Amino acid sequence: MLIYEGWPIFGTLSERSARVALASDRQGIYSESDQALIEESRRSQDTVLQEVVEASRGSLKRLKRDLASQRDAIARAIARTRIETLTLGLAGTPVYLISDRLVNSPLSREESRSAFRSARAVWRSVISKFSAIIQERYSPCDTA
């Protein structure tokens, strides 16, 4: 399982970009618009947001509607992320929680692959042990 949480850490502009990215999910362009907004060096003005949304194959008009209609849900999502990051004591991005390992720094492609390989191995082992326990407990009884 992979969970991606956006975490606006740079104040008002960062939060505006996060709201735009979350609202863009209604158009199915969350990943593209979120990544573009993260990489965007210009301020999050309407013209920049329009370029990002249109480059992600979205509609600015619909985005504005979705921002208004999803305002409370988006605010809750941002607040929840803030609480989670403060609870974990995280000070910056990016952060990865891979299996039982918390990584608070960027990962190269190879480091990322290695970490996920390790996590998969751990989960395969857990599933295998769990499966064996289930089979042992729920195997048919010998009635002879």
NORZIWO-V707296 format. One record per helix or strand. SS is the DSSP state (alpha for helix, beta for strand). FROM is the first residue (numbers start at 1). TO is the last residue. If there is no record, write none. Layout:
ss: (SS;SS)
from: (FROM;FROM)
to: (TO;TO)
//
This chain:
ss: (alpha;alpha;alpha;alpha;alpha;beta;beta;alpha)
from: (12;30;46;60;71;96;101;109)
to: (27;39;55;69;88;98;103;137)
//
